[in-house]
């Protein structure tokens, strides 16, 4: 009897750190990895057959749902299965600001990060006629949300995260750009400037650019100088990020029913007011047969179809912090399926990161993901109906939909589609770690091994963690060994196949000049990017990971800060 009881194969991560993080973040009390998988698969199944198929995908870690899905689905605790949200519209009134702050508190209490657009708040010094006083401006009101996030984060081990956005034409944009040039203000925020095409055209032509609020022109600025202010800040402090908000809306499948003005904290999901991001990533290393030097596209295709069905069920079976978020999610049914382990998988196949062979492999994978996901969702629409706001004519006019193969476009015209959006590439920091430290998202590894500081009940300890491919004897290229242009090349390629957005950091080496650095952002706009983030280790802000030398063998390693990349919260010990 003991042999029978113990004959179940061992599933889950092999690294001790990966096991511990998975247990701490994603399992209920007393659950092992297998039990967690059974709970999730059972909560999202459509049938017994679907349960077995999805369970197999999860047991072998070929697909890893985002942390909130793992943590919430089928669990007794009342947390949301959605990682992040975008706030309702923040109007220029104290009632609206405080209402959104209250909603933010409830959302973060239930485990969600939030993005906000503060552009509707009047500029600093503007007259408030009803009070005969002056406005303190959007940056000051961000402090309210920052304090709430800090308070909510202190009630549990999951850290809060927020994204603050201000349009580049807002009169307070210069104050916003410099708002985090310190170590103590807005520490719960990532910040990004919402850059318009109008600004970029003025920058191109060196035409004066107007800062306006509700049609009133406050001043004209030199776009070159304003752009330089943003670039200098990013060069030194790694913020603000850039969101090309017109591009976000131009490429939006739901251009006909919503306006995108903000993103989730990691920026892989531009979302409308009360929008929510439902995320999960296919672990590409699990499809690589190193002996045959082959990627298993047949298994990949089958898994995508199984996962689309399961993730669609999250929409109806999840708990939502706010009713407005539930209405938004169920009327559009968007999801963001992505990939992780891309760099490792490519290197395992002998394709060096960002090389021509690698780019060909990456394109094949992303094309397969996009096409199969859309086809699966169209099939699901036949069975369960299209998403409620699907419009036969207008949906097909989306510039992204028009990139699909004609046969899939024709199919959607007939069947409709179950989910408005299908793909998104998140940073996947924590879930990639729980999969034995595969390379996160579409990023190369920062280092081939690093020492990570773990904080537990008994204090802190340092643990060596190797990159997944490196542990197999494969020495791939690291982030700092890749030119910033190659990073950008990977980002631009990915965006061609992703309907939401891509979270990617373009590492900037010490040899890159400031003028070359600025040119990266301009190239990103010209290349069709919806946004871009860079990281320069030599900047004034201490990096998330800092390369140091091993005392014993002078080999490069890395000292890691505590980070939860699902939320975008970045802090160093």
Residue, then its C-alpha position, 0 to 999 in steps of 0.5 A: x500500500x505504501x508503494x501505491x501511495x508514493x507512486x505518484x510522480x513528483x511534479x512542480x519546481x525542483x529548486x528549493x527557492x522556487x518551491x518556497x516561493x510557490x508555496x508562499x505565494x500561490x498555495x493554500x495552507x497545507x497544499x502541495x504543488x499537485x493539490x494546488x494544480x488540482x484546485x485550479x484545474x477543477x475551478x476552471x474546467x468545462x468538463x472532466x476531459x477538459x479538467x484532465x487536459x488542463x491539469x496536465x498542462x499545469x502539472x508540467x508547467x507548460x502554462x503558468x497562470x498569473x499569480x492572482x489566478x493561482x492564488x484565488x481560483x478555487x481557494x477559500x480566501x476572498x482575493x481577486x484572480x486579476x493581477x491588475x486594474x485601471x482606475x475609473x476616471x479621476x475627474x477634477x473634483x474632491x468627490x471623484x478623487x476620494x471615491x477613486x481612492x476608496x475604490x483603490x483601497x478595496x482593489x488593493x486589499x483584494x490583491x490587485x495593482x492599479x493604474x491611473x490617469x491623472x490628466x483630468x485634474x486641473x493644474x497647480x495654481x489654477x483658480x477653484x472659483x467655488x472655494x476662492x482657492x488654488x488647486x495643488x495639482x495632480x502630482x499632489x493628489x497622487x500622494x493620497x493614492x501613494x499613502x493608501x497603497x503603503x497602508x494596504x501593503x503593510x497589511x500582508x506580504x503582497x506589496x501594492x503597486x500603482x502606475x501613474x500617468x499624465x499626458x504630455x500636454x498637461x500644464x503640470x507635466x514638468x513637475x510630474x517628470x521630476x516627481x520621483x527624483x528622490x527616494x521618499x515620494x511616490x514610492x508605490x508608483x511607477x510613473x509614465x508620460x502619455x505621449x501623443x502623436x501630436x507631440x512627436x510630430x512637433x518634436x520632429x519638426x521642432x514646432x512649439x508645443x502647447x500645454x493645455x487643459x480643457x482647451x485653454x492654452x497655459x503655455x507653449x514649450x519647446x518640444x526638444x527641451x521638454x523631450x530632453x527633460x524626460x530623457x534626462x530623467x529616464x537616463x538618471x532615474x529610469x523613470x518616467x516610462x513612455x506610453x504612446x497613447x495614440x498608438x495604444x488607441x489606434x491598435x485597440x480591438x475595441x477602438x469603437x467602445x473605449x478609450x485607453x489612457x492608462x495601463x496596469x503597473x507593468x504596462x503590458x495591458x493598456x486598459x479602459x476605466x475599470x479594466x482588468x488584466x487576466x494574465x498567464x504565460x506559456x513556458x516555452x522551455x517545456x516545448x523544447x526537445x534538446x535531443x531532436x533540436x526541435x520545438x513541439x508546435x503540435x503540443x503548443x497548439x493543443x495547449x493554447x486551445x485548452x488554456x483559452x477555454x480555461x482562462x475564459x472561465x476565469x471571467x465568470x468565476x472570479x471575484x471582483x473588488x468592484x461591480x464596475x470591474x466585473x461589468x467591464x470584464x464580462x462585457x469584453x472578456x479580454x485576456x492576456x496570454x503570453x510567453x516566458x522562457x523565450x530566451x532560454x528556449x531559443x538558446x536551448x535550440x542553439x539560437x543566440x538571443x536577438x540573432x537572426x535565427x532567434x528572431x525567426x524562432x520568436x516570430x514563429x512562436x508568437x505567430x502560432x500563439x496569436x493565430x491559435x488563440x484567436x481561432x480557439x476564441x472564435x470556436x468558443x464563440x460558437x459554443x458560448x457566444x461572442x463577448x457582449x460588446x462584439x460588433x460584426x463590422x467595427x471589430x473587424x476594422x481593428x488594425x490588429x485584427x486585419x493582421x490576422x490570416x484571412x481565414x481567421x478574419x473570415x471565421x470571426x465575421x461569421x462566428x464572432x469571438x468570445x474574447x475581445x483581446x487574447x495576447x499580452x507579454x508580462x514580465x513574469x518575474x515571480x512565476x518564472x522563478x517558480x518554474x525553476x528560474x526560467x528567463x522572464x517573459x521575452x527578456x534575456x536573463x540578467x545574469x547566469x546566476x545570482x544571489x537572492x536575499x530571502x526574508x523569512x520568519x527566521x531572518x534573511x539568508x542568501x541563496x544562489x540561483x542559476x538561470x534555467x538554461x545555464x543549469x543545463x550547461x547552456x551559457x546564453x547571452x545576458x541582458x547587459x551583453x545585448x545592445x540596446x538596439x537588439x533589445x528594441x528589435x526584440x520588442x518591436x518584433x513582439x508587438x507585431x503579434x500582441x494585441x495588448x502590449x509588451x512589458x520589456x526593459x531595454x538595457x542600456x550599457x555604459x558605452x551608450x551615449x546620451x544621444x544614442x539613448x534618446x534615439x532609442x525612444x524615437x526609434x520605438x515610436x517610429x517602430x510602432x511601439x505602444x511604450x518603452x522602458x529602459x534600464x541603465x545600471x549606471x543611473x542614479x537610482x540603484x538597479x533592481x539587479x546589480x552585477x558584482x564580482x564573485x570573491x572566489x572566482x571573479x565571475x559575474x553574478x548578481x545581487x537581487x533586490x526584493x521584487x514582485x514583477x507581477x505588480x511592477x513593485x521594485x524595491x532593493x534591500 
